[in-house]
Amino acid sequence: MTSRKRKGFISYAHQDEVYSNLLIRGLKAQLKHSPIIDSHLWTDHLIPLGSHWHQVIQKEVKECDFAILLVSAHFFESEYIGAHEMAQFLQRNEENGFIFFPIYLNYCRFDQWPALAEKQMFMGKGEAYGLPAKEVITYADLVSFTSAGVPIPNAFREKYHMDLAEKLETALSPPLAREETKGQELTTSKKKEEALKKSFFQLFESKRWLSTNKIMLLGGLGILTACLYIFLGHGLLFTHKPGEFPLTIYIHGPAGVSDILDYGEVSVRLGQYRLAKEEVDDRGQVHFEGIPTTYLNDSVQLELLSRPYTILEQSAYTPQESKRITFVVQPTHLQLRGTVLNQGQRIAGAIVDFDSGTALDTTDSRGNFHLTLPKGEGDFADVSITYQGKERFRRRVTLSEKQLLTLTLDPI
């Protein structure tokens, strides 16, 4: 009987998304075929539109099998993480040994949080990731960008993802199960090897044939060995079964192929047939396998699940036209309006900041603000308000164009 895979929760600060998005996507790719961990690691990007975000997060915090903490200065600064995520994880750890894994995302004074400093943190050694001058590195040390803000590929970053995935699997796998799995793999491999040897021995046991056809035998034997090895050991022959076809989706923005959409989940419909959700890889691609050929002439419809987008262009409309289809998309933006109050009075000159500088505005003489944010209806954002040089408000709010936001400053 196959055991249930472990479900993980990723806790991170939204201000760190430039790094956390890359780490989460890379880790999910490394865990895609893990026998121990469910690769669909939960983040708040998966909160359904229109739902009560706090209730959804708390449900996942209570039901997850383990947690990954992307530790940074912003992580420690977040009151929500401390009160509603870390507090729950620490309580579960004390009650039943719940495991959480701190990851050193960016430089911070993590030793000032004793409950976290006691735990073994995943920290990369510089020499293992192409940075010999540094003894201990953060994940952020492995990330750099082009002038257009596109992440530069880095093989050492992929090695970091692989190493982290292996550490997680080791920690979450019981020792006995690991030894049994290893033994089963060796036994299966040995059986295949013996079967191949026996087959070749029986096939070519004639000494006379062997002596007169040595050259032809050696060449044929090499080819046959390679084919059997691929077929038995790796299952790479006949990848696509009769009656099935693959489909590859490419997604990029209006600026061209360099403007790739490289994060999030998508779903594709072929007529009334919905394919399973898949992750976009770091090249802006999504691959689907094993689609019945009965849907070759059905229209292809793309749904981007993480954030609302408008589809501007589509290179083909059915798999019969092409099994490689490019979509050009543009993010949907919200026009947000609201008012800032202090002790019931509208105030001018308050600086309203959505998601750490993603969108900023200063209230006018009537205390109103108006800004554009790359989010969808029902999404949420972290909002801070600075007034007279002091931060007087910090909350996570649900976004809507349909109603005004009324934000009241905290008392001094």
Buried (B, 14 or more C-beta within 10 A) or exposed (E): EEEEBBBBBBBBBBBBBEBBBBBBBBBBBBBEEBEBBBBBBBBBBBBEEEEEBBEBBBEBBEEBBBBBBBBBBBBBEBEBBEEBBBEBBBEBBEEEEBBBBBBBBBBBEBEEBEEBEEBEBBBBEBEEBBBEEEEEBBBBBBBEEEEEEEBEEBEBBBBBBBBBBEBBBEEBBEEEEEEEEEEEEEEEEEEBEEEBEEEBEEEBEEEEEEEEEEEEBEEEEEEBEEEBBEEEEEEEEEEEEEEEBBBBBBBBBEEEEEBBBBBBBBBBBBEEEEBEBBBBBBEBBBEBBBBEEEBBEBEBBBBBBBBBBEBEEBEEBBBEEBBEBBBBBBBBBBEBEBBBBBEEEBBEEBBBBBBBEBBEBEBEEEBBBEBEBBBBBBBBBBBBBBBEEEEBBBBBBBBBEEEEBEBBBEEE
